[in-house]
Amino acid sequence: MPKPKNNVYRGHPIERVGHGKRTVFQTTINEKEWSATTELEVKTAIDVWIDEGIEP
């Protein structure tokens, strides 16, 4: 079963854009668009923002 293209992590929607090697994960952190090449990097940025208040 394929993974859904959108998911929510700690209240922030993470959108998967593209496919294959051109996949980018995007989210909005503190009203700013933020993207990374892996979903883990986006989740880490969200964790840092929520837990420490530091903008990625």
Secondary structure per residue as TSV (DSSP state, phi and psi in degrees):
chain	resnum	aa	ss	phi	psi
A	1	M	-	360.0	129.9
A	2	P	-	-70.7	152.3
A	3	K	-	-73.7	146.9
A	4	P	-	-67.0	149.3
A	5	K	S	-75.1	-25.8
A	6	N	E	-120.2	140.0
A	7	N	E	-144.3	167.9
A	8	V	E	-119.3	131.4
A	9	Y	E	-127.1	115.7
A	10	R	T	52.3	39.0
A	11	G	T	87.8	-2.2
A	12	H	E	-108.7	122.5
A	13	P	E	-71.6	134.6
A	14	I	E	-111.9	123.4
A	15	E	E	-107.4	132.4
A	16	R	E	-94.7	121.7
A	17	V	E	-117.6	129.4
A	18	G	S	92.0	-173.0
A	19	H	-	-152.4	159.8
A	20	G	G	66.3	-135.8
A	21	K	G	-75.1	-11.4
A	22	R	G	-97.8	17.2
A	23	T	-	-73.7	134.6
A	24	V	E	-131.4	139.1
A	25	F	E	-105.2	128.8
A	26	Q	E	-122.2	147.9
A	27	T	E	-151.6	170.6
A	28	T	E	-113.8	119.5
A	29	I	E	-118.9	120.5
A	30	N	T	53.5	47.8
A	31	E	T	62.4	21.3
A	32	K	E	-123.3	137.2
A	33	E	E	-69.6	136.7
A	34	W	E	-139.4	137.5
A	35	S	E	-140.2	158.9
A	36	A	E	-151.9	165.8
A	37	T	S	-81.1	-19.8
A	38	T	S	-126.3	151.4
A	39	E	H	-65.8	-32.6
A	40	L	H	-62.4	-39.9
A	41	E	H	-63.8	-39.1
A	42	V	H	-66.4	-44.7
A	43	K	H	-63.5	-37.9
A	44	T	H	-64.3	-41.2
A	45	A	H	-64.3	-40.0
A	46	I	H	-64.2	-43.2
A	47	D	H	-60.1	-45.5
A	48	V	H	-62.1	-43.7
A	49	W	H	-63.2	-44.8
A	50	I	H	-73.5	-47.6
A	51	D	H	-77.2	-38.4
A	52	E	H	-112.8	-11.8
A	53	G	-	72.0	19.7
A	54	I	-	-101.4	128.7
A	55	E	-	-74.5	133.2
A	56	P	-	-69.6	360.0
